Each structure stands twice: as C-alpha cells, then as structure tokens.
Amino acid sequence: MKFVTFLHHQQEKIGLVVEDSVYCLTTICSEIPSTLTDLLRESEFIFPLCRKITKEIQSGLHHSAMVEQAVLMAPIPHPTSFRDAYAFRQHVETSRLNRGLPMIEEFDQFPVFYFSNHQAIQGPGKVYAMPDHFQEMDFELEVAIVIQKEGINIAANDADHYIGGFMILNDLSARALQMQEMKLNLGPAKGKDFASVMGPYLVTSDELEPYCIPTPQGHIGKTYNLPMECTVNGQPVSKGNLKDMHWTFAEIIERVSYGVRLYPGDIIGSGTVGTGCFLELNGTAKRANPNHEPQWLNPGDTISMDITALGQLTNTVHLYKDQAMN
C-alpha cells in the first residue's frame, strides 16, 4: 500500500494511493486514525482494513473519497524523531578519498548515525532556505524507513518487522556551514537542520517483497534491489541502488535501539547512496581535473529523485527574501 498525508482546506488528512489517485481514508471510514503515525501504531488492525478498502476502490467503490489535485505533505510531517545513518560504503570511501583520507576501519564494525531536526520535515514542492544555506547547498539521495511499533533492544533478526514503510529522502545540506562547524568535532547541526524532504508516499514493506534479493554474507535483514536516480534541472547527476547498503536497515535498527526505546513515527535514513550528492561528485571530478568548477544548488533549482517502487520526489529550492520565517 501507498499512504500519503495531504492538505485539504488547511487541514492535514491521510490518504491511500490507488492507481495514482489519492483517496481520503477518514472519508471512507471514520474509525481510521487521522495521522499516519497513529495508523502505524494501530497497523496490526488498520492495515488489513486498508487492504480491504484498496480492493473496494479497485472494484469501483469510494469514488466520492477521491481527492482531486491533492497537495501532498511529507507522509510523516511530524515524526517523533529523525536519525540518519551512514550505510553506503561507496559514498563514505569516495568522500574520504576525495579529501586525501583513508577509509575508517570502524565503518565495518557497527552502523553509525546522527540525530537531525525532526521539526524541519518537508514534502514535495517548494523548499525555502536562508542565504547561508545556499553557500554550497547540496542534495542527498537516500531512503528512509518509519518505525511502526514500539521496541527497545531490538535484535536485527526481528527488526524488519518494526518497519512500517519506506520513503524517498532528500537530506538537504548546507555544506559550508557543515564543514565549518564540524571542525569542532561534533556532528552536523546547522548544516543539516533546516530542511529534510521526504515523500511522496509511505510505501509498506509488502510492496517491496518483489524486489527482495539475498542479503550479503555476514549481514542480517532484508536487502532490496531498488535503483535510485537524481536529476537537477532535468540533468542526470546521480545513480545508485539501495542494495548497495553495507549495513541493512535491520542492523541499523538494532544499533539505534540498543538501550533506547523506539516509537511509531520514528524515522531513520539510510545515508547517502554512492554518487548521491554534489559533495562527493565535486570531489571526484576535482581529483580527475583540478580545474573542475564545483556544482551546488542555487535558488530556483529543481531536484527530482526517482526510486523504483517508492515513486518520484520533486522539489524546488528558494531563497527567503527579507521575510520572517513564520
């Protein structure tokens, strides 16, 4: 199933996407929770009902619940937390090579992550940022999962059952701010806290079963063959695949939940796929040609991310001009 959160008369509603159309779930059944976080919390009972509703829609029922030109938000616009991992070896290794640094030995010992701003989640469409954010603004091509049930000390063998769904994630980054603050040996903060874009759908795990492939030896959890692409202003810039995650989401959940309770609505990102940001691409090009002019996002640019089975997430970035951020 594919779920969305959308705006209707300035109210947030949740919908089910069937054959590219959005159907308001609470219009169809008043017993369905009003947010996707609550829906996930009750997924044991609500998912079967939503599957039944999907079949009814496909048979021609519930036409009055169809939403014309739905304004999509992030599927989980108000998550309980947002962590982002560092799971793709190619991205880590290449980015360090570009800076003349060896690969970190600890990368193979445990999955690492940082906390980002769960109050700065945005969906498809326009994203506004401050002038300093456009000092080397970057995209990051990622996948995010959403936790569907509460748990602590979750074993990797069980962790896939805690995943409620998958989304495309564009973790926008202000690289100049990030590099300046990380000289103080703490994680990224102001370089990352202004906008994390997710959507367009929350895709349930059963939709990805056809894309499951054997997990590499020595690892635990499901692996998915999902090609990932990104264009900027219509020009291809990145291409990767979710199957290339060194650490599975199950292994990341095990690390995240060690001594810490996870809750429905918690979001965990995969980290950037190899070639999945300008920081990496610019560094690689610079090594090949010292005269390479780096590319960054500018006001008015359009970023489109396509991931098999997860849809297309498109945004334009814009500059706040002498206006308060209300």
C-alpha positions as CSV (number, residue, x, y, z in Angstrom):
1,M,0.0,0.0,0.0
2,K,1.0,3.6,-0.5
3,F,-0.1,6.2,2.1
4,V,0.1,10.0,1.9
5,T,-0.5,13.0,4.1
6,F,-2.2,15.9,2.2
7,L,-3.7,19.3,2.9
8,H,-7.4,19.8,2.5
9,H,-8.9,23.2,3.5
10,Q,-5.7,23.8,5.5
11,Q,-6.3,20.6,7.5
12,E,-3.9,17.6,7.4
13,K,-5.6,14.4,6.1
14,I,-4.3,11.0,5.3
15,G,-4.9,9.2,2.1
16,L,-4.4,5.9,0.3
17,V,-2.9,6.0,-3.2
18,V,-4.6,3.6,-5.7
19,E,-3.7,3.7,-9.4
20,D,-2.1,7.2,-8.9
21,S,-5.2,8.7,-7.3
22,V,-5.5,9.8,-3.7
23,Y,-8.5,8.6,-1.6
24,C,-9.2,10.2,1.8
25,L,-9.2,7.4,4.3
26,T,-11.2,9.1,7.0
27,T,-13.9,9.9,4.4
28,I,-14.2,6.2,3.7
29,C,-14.0,5.0,7.3
30,S,-14.3,7.3,10.4
31,E,-12.6,4.7,12.6
32,I,-9.3,5.1,10.8
33,P,-6.8,7.3,12.7
34,S,-6.3,10.9,11.5
35,T,-2.5,10.7,11.2
36,L,-0.1,8.1,9.6
37,T,1.8,7.9,12.9
38,D,-1.4,6.8,14.7
39,L,-2.2,4.5,11.8
40,L,1.1,2.8,12.1
41,R,0.7,2.4,15.8
42,E,-2.5,0.5,15.1
43,S,-1.2,-1.2,11.9
44,E,-2.0,-4.7,13.2
45,F,-5.7,-3.8,12.9
46,I,-5.7,-1.0,10.4
47,F,-3.5,-2.4,7.6
48,P,-6.0,-5.3,6.9
49,L,-8.8,-2.7,6.8
50,C,-6.8,-0.6,4.3
51,R,-6.1,-3.6,2.1
52,K,-9.9,-4.3,2.1
53,I,-10.5,-0.6,1.2
54,T,-7.9,-0.9,-1.6
55,K,-9.8,-3.8,-3.2
56,E,-13.1,-1.9,-2.9
57,I,-11.6,1.1,-4.7
58,Q,-10.2,-1.2,-7.4
59,S,-13.7,-2.6,-7.8
60,G,-15.2,0.8,-8.3
61,L,-16.3,1.8,-4.8
62,H,-15.5,5.0,-2.8
63,H,-15.2,7.3,-5.8
64,S,-16.6,10.2,-3.7
65,A,-13.5,9.9,-1.5
66,M,-11.1,10.7,-4.4
67,V,-9.2,13.9,-3.8
68,E,-8.6,16.0,-6.9
69,Q,-5.2,17.7,-7.1
70,A,-4.2,16.7,-3.5
71,V,-1.4,19.0,-2.1
72,L,1.0,16.4,-0.7
73,M,3.0,16.9,2.5
74,A,5.7,14.7,3.9
75,P,4.0,11.3,4.7
76,I,5.1,11.7,8.3
77,P,5.1,15.5,8.7
78,H,5.6,15.5,12.5
79,P,7.8,12.5,13.3
80,T,8.7,11.6,16.9
81,S,12.4,11.6,16.0
82,F,14.7,11.6,12.9
83,R,18.0,9.8,12.8
84,D,20.2,9.5,9.7
85,A,22.7,6.6,9.2
86,Y,25.9,6.3,7.1
87,A,25.3,3.0,5.5
88,F,26.7,3.2,1.9
89,R,30.4,2.2,1.8
90,Q,30.9,3.8,-1.7
91,H,29.8,7.2,-0.5
92,V,31.9,7.1,2.7
93,E,35.0,5.7,1.0
94,T,34.9,8.0,-2.0
95,S,34.2,11.1,0.1
96,R,37.2,10.4,2.3
97,L,39.4,9.6,-0.7
98,N,38.5,12.9,-2.2
99,R,39.8,14.6,1.0
100,G,43.0,12.5,0.9
101,L,41.9,10.4,3.9
102,P,41.9,6.6,4.3
103,M,38.7,4.6,4.9
104,I,37.6,4.5,8.5
105,E,38.2,1.0,10.0
106,E,35.3,1.4,12.4
107,F,32.9,1.6,9.4
108,D,32.8,-2.2,9.2
109,Q,32.4,-2.6,13.0
110,F,29.0,-1.0,13.6
111,P,26.5,1.2,11.8
112,V,26.7,4.9,12.8
113,F,24.0,7.6,12.8
114,Y,23.3,11.1,13.9
115,F,20.2,12.9,15.1
116,S,18.7,15.5,12.8
117,N,15.9,18.0,13.2
118,H,12.5,16.2,13.3
119,Q,10.7,19.6,13.3
120,A,12.1,20.5,9.8
121,I,10.5,17.8,7.7
122,Q,9.1,18.9,4.4
123,G,7.3,17.2,1.5
124,P,7.1,17.6,-2.3
125,G,7.1,21.1,-3.7
126,K,8.9,24.4,-2.7
127,V,11.5,24.5,0.0
128,Y,12.7,27.8,1.3
129,A,16.1,28.4,2.9
130,M,18.2,31.2,4.2
131,P,21.1,32.9,2.4
132,D,23.8,31.0,4.3
133,H,22.1,27.7,3.4
134,F,22.9,28.5,-0.2
135,Q,26.6,28.6,0.5
136,E,27.3,25.2,-1.2
137,M,23.8,23.8,-0.8
138,D,23.7,20.1,-1.6
139,F,21.1,17.4,-2.1
140,E,21.5,13.8,-0.7
141,L,19.8,10.9,-2.4
142,E,18.6,8.5,0.4
143,V,15.8,6.1,1.5
144,A,14.1,6.5,4.9
145,I,12.2,4.0,7.0
146,V,9.4,4.7,9.5
147,I,9.1,2.6,12.7
148,Q,5.6,1.2,13.2
149,K,5.7,-0.3,16.7
150,E,7.4,0.4,20.0
151,G,10.5,-1.5,21.0
152,I,13.8,-1.5,22.8
153,N,17.0,-3.6,22.3
154,I,15.5,-4.9,19.0
155,A,17.6,-7.8,17.5
156,A,18.5,-7.5,13.9
157,N,16.8,-10.8,13.2
158,D,13.5,-9.3,14.3
159,A,14.0,-5.7,13.2
160,D,12.4,-5.8,9.7
161,H,9.0,-6.4,11.5
162,Y,9.3,-3.0,13.1
163,I,9.4,-1.2,9.7
164,G,6.1,0.4,8.8
165,G,7.1,1.7,5.5
166,F,9.7,3.3,3.2
167,M,10.1,6.8,1.7
168,I,12.4,8.7,-0.6
169,L,14.6,11.1,1.5
170,N,16.4,14.2,0.2
171,D,18.6,15.3,3.1
172,L,19.4,18.9,2.0
173,S,22.7,20.1,3.4
174,A,24.4,23.5,3.7
175,R,28.0,22.3,3.1
176,A,29.8,25.5,4.0
177,L,28.1,25.6,7.4
178,Q,28.5,21.9,7.9
179,M,32.3,22.0,7.2
180,Q,32.8,25.0,9.4
181,E,31.0,23.5,12.5
182,M,32.4,20.0,12.2
183,K,35.9,21.4,12.7
184,L,34.9,21.4,16.4
185,N,34.5,17.6,16.3
186,L,30.7,17.4,16.8
187,G,28.2,16.2,14.3
188,P,26.5,18.3,11.7
189,A,23.9,20.7,13.1
190,K,23.3,24.0,11.4
191,G,24.4,22.5,8.1
192,K,21.6,19.9,8.3
193,D,18.8,21.2,10.5
194,F,16.8,23.5,8.1
195,A,15.1,21.0,5.7
196,S,14.8,17.2,5.3
197,V,12.5,16.4,2.4
198,M,10.5,13.1,2.3
199,G,7.8,11.5,0.2
200,P,5.8,11.4,-1.9
201,Y,4.5,8.2,-0.4
202,L,5.0,5.9,2.6
203,V,5.2,2.5,0.9
204,T,4.5,-0.5,3.1
205,S,7.0,-3.3,3.2
206,D,4.8,-5.8,1.4
207,E,5.1,-3.6,-1.8
208,L,8.8,-4.2,-1.8
209,E,8.8,-8.0,-1.5
210,P,9.2,-8.5,-5.3
211,Y,12.5,-6.5,-5.0
212,C,14.0,-8.6,-2.2
213,I,17.4,-10.2,-3.0
214,P,19.8,-12.3,-1.0
215,T,21.5,-10.3,1.8
216,P,25.3,-10.3,1.6
217,Q,27.1,-12.9,3.7
218,G,27.8,-11.7,7.2
219,H,24.8,-9.4,7.4
220,I,21.3,-9.7,8.8
221,G,18.0,-8.3,7.5
222,K,16.3,-7.8,4.1
223,T,18.0,-6.3,1.1
224,Y,16.1,-4.6,-1.7
225,N,17.2,-4.1,-5.3
226,L,15.8,-0.6,-5.8
227,P,17.5,1.6,-8.5
228,M,17.9,5.2,-7.3
229,E,18.4,8.3,-9.6
230,C,18.5,12.0,-9.1
231,T,18.3,14.8,-11.6
232,V,18.9,18.6,-11.1
233,N,17.1,20.8,-13.6
234,G,16.4,17.8,-15.7
235,Q,20.1,16.7,-15.9
236,P,21.1,13.3,-14.5
237,V,23.6,13.7,-11.7
238,S,23.3,10.6,-9.5
239,K,22.6,6.9,-10.0
240,G,22.8,4.1,-7.3
241,N,20.9,1.2,-5.8
242,L,19.5,0.5,-2.3
243,K,21.0,-3.0,-2.5
244,D,24.5,-1.4,-2.0
245,M,23.8,-0.5,1.6
246,H,26.7,-2.1,3.6
247,W,24.5,-2.1,6.7
248,T,20.9,-3.3,6.4
249,F,18.1,-1.3,8.0
250,A,17.6,-4.2,10.4
251,E,21.2,-3.9,11.6
252,I,20.8,-0.1,11.9
253,I,17.6,-0.6,14.0
254,E,19.5,-3.0,16.3
255,R,22.2,-0.3,16.9
256,V,19.7,2.5,17.2
257,S,17.5,0.7,19.7
258,Y,20.3,-0.5,22.0
259,G,19.2,0.7,25.4
260,V,16.8,3.2,23.7
261,R,13.1,2.8,23.1
262,L,11.8,3.4,19.5
263,Y,8.3,4.6,18.9
264,P,5.8,4.6,16.0
265,G,6.6,7.5,13.7
266,D,10.4,7.5,14.3
267,I,12.3,8.0,11.1
268,I,15.7,6.5,10.2
269,G,17.5,7.4,7.0
270,S,19.9,5.2,5.1
271,G,22.6,7.8,4.5
272,T,23.7,8.9,1.0
273,V,24.0,6.4,-1.8
274,G,27.3,6.4,-3.7
275,T,27.3,9.4,-6.2
276,G,24.3,10.7,-4.3
277,C,25.4,14.3,-3.6
278,F,27.4,17.1,-5.1
279,L,30.0,17.0,-2.3
280,E,31.1,13.5,-3.4
281,L,30.7,14.3,-7.2
282,N,32.6,17.5,-7.0
283,G,35.5,15.9,-5.1
284,T,35.7,13.0,-7.6
285,A,35.7,15.4,-10.5
286,K,38.3,17.6,-8.8
287,R,40.7,14.7,-8.5
288,A,40.4,14.0,-12.2
289,N,40.6,17.7,-13.2
290,P,42.0,20.2,-10.8
291,N,40.3,23.0,-12.8
292,H,36.8,21.5,-12.3
293,E,34.2,24.1,-11.3
294,P,32.1,22.6,-8.4
295,Q,28.3,22.5,-8.8
296,W,25.9,23.3,-6.0
297,L,22.2,24.0,-5.7
298,N,21.0,27.6,-6.5
299,P,17.7,29.3,-5.9
300,G,15.2,28.1,-8.4
301,D,16.8,24.7,-9.0
302,T,14.6,21.7,-9.3
303,I,15.7,18.4,-7.7
304,S,13.9,15.2,-8.8
305,M,14.6,11.8,-7.1
306,D,13.3,8.5,-8.6
307,I,13.5,5.3,-6.7
308,T,11.9,2.1,-8.0
309,A,8.7,1.2,-6.1
310,L,8.9,4.4,-4.0
311,G,7.9,7.0,-6.6
312,Q,9.3,10.4,-7.5
313,L,10.1,13.2,-5.1
314,T,10.4,16.6,-6.7
315,N,11.3,19.9,-5.1
316,T,12.4,23.4,-6.0
317,V,14.7,25.4,-3.6
318,H,14.0,29.1,-3.0
319,L,15.6,31.9,-1.0
320,Y,13.8,33.6,1.8
321,K,13.8,37.3,0.8
322,D,13.6,39.7,3.7
323,Q,10.7,37.9,5.3
324,A,10.4,36.3,8.7
325,M,10.1,32.5,8.9
326,N,6.6,32.2,10.5
